[in-house]
Structures are given as C-alpha cells and as structure tokens.
Amino acid sequence: MLPTVVVLMFSGLVMPLTLMPDWMLDIGRLLPVYWLGLGLRAALLPDSYAAFELAGSWELPLVAGVLAGWAVVGLLLAQWVLRRMARKQSGSRVQEAREKAMKRAW
C-alpha cells in the first residue's frame, strides 16, 4: 500500500500539485496517474476549470500520448516479466503449488 500512496501523493490526486515542491511536481508529471487524473478532470469538469491546471489547459492530445506511451511500456515490460517467471517454474511445479494452496485451511 505504501508505494501506491506515494504514487498518488506525487501525482497530485491527494493534494494539489501547486502546493508541492518543484522536484515533486516534476516526478508527479512523469507518473501515469497524473495523466489519468488530468483526463478525468477534463471529462468531468466544466471547461472553465482548465485555468486551474498547471498548463492552464486540459492538454488532451498530450494526455493521450503519454498514456499510450505508458501502455506500450507496460506491455513490453509484462512480456519480459511473464517470460522470466515462466522460466523458473515448470507446469508440474505450478500444479503442485496450486494443490498445496488448495489444501491450506482458511
């Protein structure tokens, strides 16, 4: 939970980015949660609220581009992680672990 809370704090969903130091603001703008929040605010709030954003506008093309970039990075990283996990366990070991977990008393 702690990494999730840190990401939410840095992305400006818990407190406004304008209240944070500049270094936190720079990190927050790199995270996908900031861009998700910006896109949601653009969809749900009136256009007059765009003036309160860091750039003074919703930046929707940039939101789409950044989120698409994060999606590509996530897909490439998922392939590598899953391939690495599959190398370490054979099918029989997976089945054995599954059976052991099913026998555990709740």
C-alpha positions in Angstrom: 0.0 0.0 0.0 2.8 2.4 0.8 4.1 2.6 -2.9 0.5 3.2 -4.1 0.0 6.1 -1.6 3.4 7.6 -2.6 2.4 7.5 -6.3 -1.0 9.1 -5.5 0.7 11.8 -3.4 3.2 12.6 -6.1 0.6 12.6 -8.9 -1.5 15.3 -7.4 -4.6 13.3 -6.7 -4.4 13.6 -2.9 -3.2 17.2 -2.7 -2.8 19.9 -5.4 0.5 19.9 -7.3 0.8 23.6 -6.8 1.4 23.1 -3.1 4.3 20.7 -3.7 8.0 21.5 -4.2 9.2 21.7 -7.8 11.0 18.3 -7.6 7.8 16.5 -6.5 5.9 18.3 -9.3 8.4 17.0 -11.9 8.2 13.4 -10.6 4.4 13.7 -10.5 4.2 14.7 -14.1 6.1 11.6 -15.1 3.7 9.2 -13.5 0.7 7.9 -15.4 -1.7 8.5 -12.5 -1.3 12.3 -13.0 -2.3 12.0 -16.7 -5.3 9.8 -15.8 -6.4 12.3 -13.3 -6.0 15.2 -15.8 -8.0 13.3 -18.4 -10.8 12.5 -15.9 -10.9 16.1 -14.8 -11.2 17.2 -18.4 -14.1 14.8 -18.9 -16.0 15.6 -15.8 -15.4 19.3 -15.0 -16.5 22.3 -17.0 -14.1 24.0 -19.4 -13.7 27.0 -17.1 -11.8 24.7 -14.6 -8.9 24.2 -17.2 -7.5 27.5 -16.0 -6.6 25.9 -12.6 -4.4 23.2 -14.3 -0.6 23.6 -14.4 -0.5 24.5 -18.1 -3.8 26.4 -18.0 -5.5 23.9 -20.3 -6.5 20.3 -20.4 -3.7 19.2 -22.8 -5.8 16.3 -24.1 -3.5 15.3 -27.0 -0.6 15.1 -24.6 -2.7 13.1 -22.1 -3.5 10.6 -24.8 0.1 10.4 -26.0 1.6 9.9 -22.5 -1.0 7.3 -21.6 -0.4 5.4 -24.9 3.4 5.5 -24.2 2.8 4.1 -20.7 0.6 1.4 -22.2 3.4 0.4 -24.6 6.0 0.3 -21.9 3.7 -1.8 -19.7 3.0 -4.3 -22.5 6.7 -4.7 -23.3 7.6 -5.0 -19.6 4.8 -7.5 -19.0 6.2 -9.8 -21.7 9.6 -9.8 -20.2 8.3 -10.3 -16.6 6.0 -13.2 -17.6 8.7 -14.9 -19.7 11.1 -14.6 -16.8 8.5 -16.1 -14.4 7.7 -18.9 -16.7 11.3 -19.9 -17.0 11.6 -20.6 -13.3 8.6 -22.9 -12.9 7.6 -25.9 -14.9 3.9 -27.0 -15.3 4.2 -29.7 -12.7 5.7 -27.3 -10.1 2.8 -24.8 -10.8 0.3 -27.6 -10.4 1.9 -28.8 -7.1 1.9 -25.3 -5.7 -1.8 -24.9 -6.7 -2.7 -28.2 -4.9 -0.8 -27.2 -1.8 -2.6 -23.8 -1.7 -6.0 -25.5 -2.1 -5.3 -27.8 0.8 -4.5 -24.9 3.1 -7.1 -24.4 5.9 -8.7 -21.0 5.8 
